[in-house]
Amino acid sequence: MDVRHFERITAFIEARLTPLFAAETGSDSGFGMDDTSRALRALRNAVLEASAVKGLLEQRPTAEPAVRRVIDQSVEQHWDVLRGVARQWEDHPDFVREFKRHGWELDEAPAAAPAAG
């Protein structure tokens, strides 16, 4: 698993969440004190926290074996959080099979390079 897996799944989730912060949703653009706004902020914060693994993945190659195991467990846990959120949109046309896979399944499947835009 590498950082690009996390970037791809986070971008997918953010694309689903960002429109919910629009004023048209009636939730004070996600910044009010109503339950919808609070839930949106909590979900977005959880996604951002789970996607912050770049530093861990950068340390992994040079880490001691015991530390490497902890890094692997942490990265796997973060991936599971993002995977669980993303799977709420399995029927979305932008959902990709990679988002259903477990972290250990991605170890042998590097993320595709971003498309040139």
C-alpha positions as CSV (number, residue, x, y, z in Angstrom):
1,M,0.0,0.0,0.0
2,D,1.3,3.5,-0.7
3,V,0.3,7.1,-0.3
4,R,-1.5,7.2,-3.7
5,H,-4.1,4.6,-2.4
6,F,-4.9,7.1,0.4
7,E,-4.9,10.1,-1.9
8,R,-7.3,8.4,-4.3
9,I,-9.8,7.2,-1.7
10,T,-9.6,10.5,0.2
11,A,-10.3,12.4,-3.0
12,F,-13.3,10.2,-3.8
13,I,-14.7,10.7,-0.3
14,E,-14.1,14.5,-0.3
15,A,-15.8,14.7,-3.7
16,R,-18.9,13.1,-2.0
17,L,-18.7,15.3,1.2
18,T,-17.9,18.7,-0.2
19,P,-21.3,19.3,-1.9
20,L,-22.9,18.6,1.5
21,F,-21.3,21.7,2.9
22,A,-23.1,23.9,0.4
23,A,-25.6,26.4,1.7
24,E,-28.4,24.7,-0.3
25,T,-28.3,21.7,2.1
26,G,-29.8,23.9,4.8
27,S,-27.0,22.9,7.2
28,D,-25.4,26.4,7.5
29,S,-22.8,25.2,5.0
30,G,-21.7,22.6,7.5
31,F,-20.6,25.2,10.0
32,G,-23.7,25.6,12.1
33,M,-24.5,24.0,15.4
34,D,-27.3,21.8,14.0
35,D,-26.9,18.0,14.1
36,T,-26.4,17.8,10.3
37,S,-23.5,20.3,10.4
38,R,-22.0,18.6,13.4
39,A,-22.2,15.2,11.7
40,L,-20.6,16.5,8.5
41,R,-17.8,18.1,10.4
42,A,-17.2,14.9,12.4
43,L,-17.2,12.7,9.4
44,R,-14.9,15.0,7.4
45,N,-12.5,15.2,10.4
46,A,-12.4,11.4,10.7
47,V,-11.7,11.1,7.0
48,L,-8.9,13.7,7.1
49,E,-7.4,12.0,10.2
50,A,-7.5,8.6,8.6
51,S,-5.9,9.9,5.4
52,A,-2.9,11.4,7.2
53,V,-0.5,8.5,6.8
54,K,2.2,9.9,4.6
55,G,4.7,10.4,7.4
56,L,4.1,6.8,8.6
57,L,4.6,5.3,5.2
58,E,7.8,7.4,4.6
59,Q,9.3,6.0,7.9
60,R,8.4,2.4,7.2
61,P,11.4,1.4,5.0
62,T,14.0,2.4,7.6
63,A,12.0,1.5,10.7
64,E,13.0,-1.3,13.0
65,P,11.0,-4.5,12.5
66,A,8.9,-3.9,15.7
67,V,8.1,-0.3,14.7
68,R,7.4,-1.4,11.1
69,R,4.7,-3.8,12.5
70,V,3.1,-0.9,14.4
71,I,3.2,1.3,11.3
72,D,1.6,-1.5,9.2
73,Q,-1.2,-1.9,11.8
74,S,-1.8,1.8,12.0
75,V,-1.9,2.2,8.2
76,E,-4.2,-0.8,7.9
77,Q,-6.5,0.7,10.5
78,H,-6.6,4.0,8.8
79,W,-7.3,2.3,5.4
80,D,-10.2,0.4,7.0
81,V,-11.8,3.7,8.2
82,L,-11.6,5.2,4.8
83,R,-12.7,2.0,3.1
84,G,-15.8,1.9,5.4
85,V,-16.7,5.4,4.5
86,A,-16.1,5.1,0.8
87,R,-18.2,1.9,0.6
88,Q,-21.3,3.9,1.4
89,W,-21.0,5.1,-2.2
90,E,-20.3,1.7,-3.9
91,D,-23.0,2.4,-6.4
92,H,-21.4,5.7,-7.4
93,P,-19.8,5.7,-11.0
94,D,-16.5,7.0,-9.6
95,F,-16.2,4.2,-7.0
96,V,-13.4,1.8,-7.9
97,R,-12.8,-1.8,-6.8
98,E,-9.6,-0.8,-5.0
99,F,-11.8,0.9,-2.3
100,K,-13.3,-2.4,-1.4
101,R,-9.9,-4.2,-0.9
102,H,-8.2,-4.8,2.4
103,G,-4.8,-3.2,3.0
104,W,-2.9,-6.4,2.7
105,E,-4.5,-6.9,-0.7
106,L,-3.1,-3.6,-1.9
107,D,0.4,-4.4,-0.8
108,E,1.0,-6.2,-4.0
109,A,-1.0,-3.8,-6.1
110,P,0.6,-0.3,-6.3
111,A,-1.9,2.5,-6.9
112,A,-2.1,3.7,-10.5
113,A,-0.3,6.9,-11.2
114,P,-2.6,9.9,-11.4
115,A,-3.8,10.6,-14.9
116,A,-2.1,13.5,-16.7
117,G,-4.5,16.4,-16.8
